[in-house]
Amino acid sequence: MTAAICAGAAIGLGTAFVSEAMLRYWMSRPDEPALKIFLRGLLLRTALVLSALVIVLVRGWFDEMAFVGSLFVTYSVTQVWEGFRYQRFIHSR
């Protein structure tokens, strides 16, 4: 169960790295529209989470409930945090 919680948290935190990469990409290209960057990040984060869910649930590597719960909580917290980071960046432009 501990392994499932740690794996879910690691993948959830991986979405924060995707968001950070998109934010840094946006900083290097300030003329790029915000919606375009947001949608690219959303697509990449969704692909990461869905592929992890499919792989882990099909393979049965971990306790499903612990993995999905940990992934959901970590993903939600990182998205709220990244929302604040994006908002700060938008207002600083």
Phi and psi in degrees as a GROMACS rama.xvg file:
@    title "Ramachandran Plot"
@    xaxis  label "Phi"
@    yaxis  label "Psi"
@TYPE xy
-63.4878  -37.9036  THR-2
-64.9337  -37.9358  ALA-3
-65.8777  -41.631  ALA-4
-65.0998  -44.41  ILE-5
-65.4404  -40.1408  CYS-6
-66.2877  -42.6376  ALA-7
-63.2352  -41.299  GLY-8
-66.393  -39.3927  ALA-9
-64.6591  -42.1585  ALA-10
-70.4466  -37.9112  ILE-11
-61.8719  -40.253  GLY-12
-70.2167  -27.0121  LEU-13
-60.4707  -30.6306  GLY-14
-67.0428  -29.7432  THR-15
-66.6684  -36.4823  ALA-16
-66.7134  -36.3381  PHE-17
-63.1126  -45.3173  VAL-18
-62.86  -41.6679  SER-19
-63.7339  -40.3287  GLU-20
-63.3099  -41.0867  ALA-21
-67.4221  -36.8885  MET-22
-65.7656  -41.8982  LEU-23
-67.1604  -36.8836  ARG-24
-61.1293  -42.7561  TYR-25
-66.2457  -36.558  TRP-26
-64.464  -32.8963  MET-27
-79.7512  -15.9777  SER-28
-131.808  75.2913  ARG-29
-66.8236  -17.6574  PRO-30
-81.1419  -8.79856  ASP-31
-71.7969  134.474  GLU-32
-64.5771  144.003  PRO-33
-62.0031  -40.477  ALA-34
-63.6777  -37.002  LEU-35
-64.4087  -44.7128  LYS-36
-65.2297  -43.7354  ILE-37
-59.9549  -44.3579  PHE-38
-68.1666  -36.9488  LEU-39
-62.7645  -45.6098  ARG-40
-62.7596  -41.1493  GLY-41
-62.1142  -42.4557  LEU-42
-63.4621  -44.8981  LEU-43
-66.0578  -42.6683  LEU-44
-64.809  -41.6423  ARG-45
-63.8813  -43.265  THR-46
-61.6189  -41.6006  ALA-47
-62.911  -49.1119  LEU-48
-67.299  -45.4861  VAL-49
-65.9222  -40.4517  LEU-50
-66.0031  -39.0666  SER-51
-65.0643  -42.4824  ALA-52
-61.5628  -46.4695  LEU-53
-63.36  -47.074  VAL-54
-62.7098  -48.5295  ILE-55
-69.0561  -41.3484  VAL-56
-72.8594  -34.2982  LEU-57
-73.02  -42.0734  VAL-58
-74.6365  -26.7374  ARG-59
70.0744  33.9521  GLY-60
-68.3317  -34.9423  TRP-61
-128.778  171.346  PHE-62
-65.6019  119.439  ASP-63
-61.6564  -45.1939  GLU-64
-64.4702  -42.9543  MET-65
-67.1647  -41.4811  ALA-66
-64.4766  -50.1104  PHE-67
-65.3016  -41.4175  VAL-68
-62.4488  -45.6583  GLY-69
-65.0283  -42.2362  SER-70
-62.799  -44.9122  LEU-71
-62.3938  -46.3447  PHE-72
-65.4754  -47.0476  VAL-73
-65.7401  -42.3325  THR-74
-61.0478  -45.0283  TYR-75
-62.683  -45.6049  SER-76
-64.3676  -43.0487  VAL-77
-67.2864  -33.4635  THR-78
-70.366  -37.118  GLN-79
-64.7391  -44.7937  VAL-80
-61.0698  -45.3708  TRP-81
-67.4536  -31.8463  GLU-82
-60.4133  -42.105  GLY-83
-64.5104  -39.5678  PHE-84
-64.7565  -44.0581  ARG-85
-62.879  -42.5055  TYR-86
-62.1976  -43.6779  GLN-87
-61.6837  -41.6707  ARG-88
-64.9903  -42.0801  PHE-89
-62.4174  -42.6291  ILE-90
-72.6745  -22.2914  HIS-91
-84.2269  -10.1632  SER-92
